[in-house]
Amino acid sequence: MKLGMVGLPNVGKSTLFNALTNAGAESANYPFCTIEKNVGIVSVPDERLDKLAEMYEPDKFTPATLEFVDIAGLVKGASKGEGLGNKFLADIREVDAIVHVVRCFEDGNIVHVDGSINPVRDIETINLELIFSDIEMVDRRIDRAMKAAKGDKKYLAEVEFLKRLKEHLENGKSARGFDFTDEERELIKSTPLLSAKPVIYAANLSEDDFANNIETNENYKQVCKIAEEEHSAVLPICAQTEAEIAEMDEEDKAMFLAELGLEVSGLNRIIKEGYALLGLISYLTAGKPEVRAWTIKKGTKAPQAAGKIHTDFEKGFIRAEVISFNDLMECGSMAAAKEKGLVRLEGKEYVMQDGDIVLFRFNV
């Protein structure tokens, strides 16, 4: 999973990126501090994997990973090449989902690029640049479809759909808020629209508001309203607090989070939201050589899941030996689970479930 972190200059984007990844991206109080994109790869925390490691004491421990991309700050006119616009849009195309950091705190010592705190305006600034880029792409698709329709009338339905989509975009609405039919979604798949990418709005609050006043922060309420309207996720967070947490050892971190009434850090919460938005789950493989997590799309069948390990596993798939994580933990060992008949043999039509522990049988 690759998440692109975006936001206007000086909203706390690079501070949050550094805190989440410890990658050391430069962070300062002036616009366009981020010019080249920064990339940080983090392990996806998974208590199930930790438990399996205790059980098997493996030679190798491999969690799933998540890639954060800290993308250059954006200003109005990016879709026309203003500021670092072209680079920004190119970097956005490469990510699976967007973490849009929105400033919801007041601080006279930190300059806002537009001179005041207004999350609605900030969100609109970035969304409109993505929408303007999408309108250009849809226009090109309409031209091609209209030419094709002269020789084949079946393309007229595509033209009609694209014109409805363009009208939606011209009304300042993101493609992710468009009510696509399954057929329309298939049609537009070859035209990756930037404003259709799933979004997590990271509402960056002051330390005091994050600890005590999240629900009464008017800026946060505005972000929640926008997220609800376009079916996006919203996550209250404090970049400064996350920066402090990143410097702590595990014991101090747990105590600090407990004081805030949180079970997990911002990183864990963003990962959870990202998996949910993208419809991702993890299955596990376990043994003495290695304990490992594999990320797949919800609804993936066993042979395709096996293909994540190696293409030969998918080509020569015979069956999958499957047990749920909870069943294995209750039994205490794989041998005990087999005695109780809890290890199932599944075929090519089996749909993988989150937390499945699997051994694939194949023959090439």
Buried (B, 14 or more C-beta within 10 A) or exposed (E): BBBBBBBBBBBBBBBBBBBBBEBEBEBEEEBBBBEEBBBBEBBBBBEBBEBBBEBBEBEEBBBBEBBBBBBBBBBBEBBEEBBBBBBBBEBBEEBBBBBBBBBBBEBEEEEBBBEEBBBEEBBBBBBBBBBBBBBEBBEEBBEBBBEBBEEEEEBEBBBEBBBEBBEBBEEEBBBBBBEBEEEBEEBBEEBEBBBBBBBBBBBBBBBEBBBEEBEEBEBBBBBBEBBEEBEBBBBBBBBBBBBBBBEBEEEEBBEBBEEBEBEEBBBBBBBBBBBBBBEBBBBBBBBEEBBBBBBBEBEBBBBBBBBBBEEEBBEBBBBBBBBBBEBBBEBEEBEEBEEEEBBBEBEEEBEBEBBBBBBBEBEE
